[in-house]
Amino acid sequence: MEITTVDRGDDALVAQLYDVCRSSDAVSRVNQFDYTPEEYAANLRWSFPGEHDVLLAARDGGTVLGYAQVWFPERDNLDKSWFELFVQPEHRRQGVGSALVERVERVVRDEGRSLALPEAFVPPGHRDDAPAARFAARHGYEVADTEVVRSLRLPVDAAVLDRFEASAREAMGEAYRLEVHRGGVPEPLRAGLCAVSNRLALDAPSGDIEFEAESMTPDDYRQLLEHERSLQRERLTALAIEVATGDVVAYTDLVLPHGDPTFVFQWGTLVMPEHRGHRLGMAVKVANLRALAGLDPARRTVRTMNAEDNPWMVGINVDLGFEVVEEALMLRKDL
């Protein structure tokens, strides 16, 4: 077995990585979604502005046994790296994963980073005994935080949305207005959205890891939207805007993958600290769910993740009907 960096222009090799990823998720994940080989390859070959990554494959001859992808931010959180690791199920317990972890840690050190931050998804109630959790512990990774993965069945009862929309509007009063945008927010609002979105890592509970605010710019955001259009993904973004100033003060995103016509991601949701207490988190989520029902009523599931020690956002999701399906262990190792 040898571990080498991946030539992302090699279609046959990328196809093997896709198979490893799908096969690994099929036996490891409770809450799996579908995506096409084309979506996978396009994502693998694209880098978000302001970060770079290293892709490593463990191979025996021409066969990929497993692989790891390591991400390095270039403008913020410069002490950190993130990685994912996948091993073909029939090649597990043969040292493949351990060899990949060792190589990943070497790459992280060579990049001058002191923290390696993978995550492991486990069934609810199996934080200690799930195979992924045991593997991480054997290699010196500690649980820094736990996020709970929840799923919402669609369509949501209109009466439920009506009730929470009414309570949110009462709390908002006339101080805020709501907008929902398809395919990204208009250019005049992008700087405001970036300012709110960049606080997500800073404000969301993260256990014993300290994060800096991120540094996405309107141009970065434009490139992200172009990439999503190339994947035929739909994005719905609901905003709360302060009427007096025109400032974006809260947002939430729903992303509809092309390869799974029943599935929806609920990604970042944040309310600026000085505007909390007006039910803006609930307001933007309800607005987005209503827009989703009108845009693509065939979708059947929304998936989201929240730190378990974030009672405000967890409470909103529980009220809307989200149910626990997995737990995500946010792992760390100081190198």
Disulfide bonds with the S-S distance in Angstrom:
none
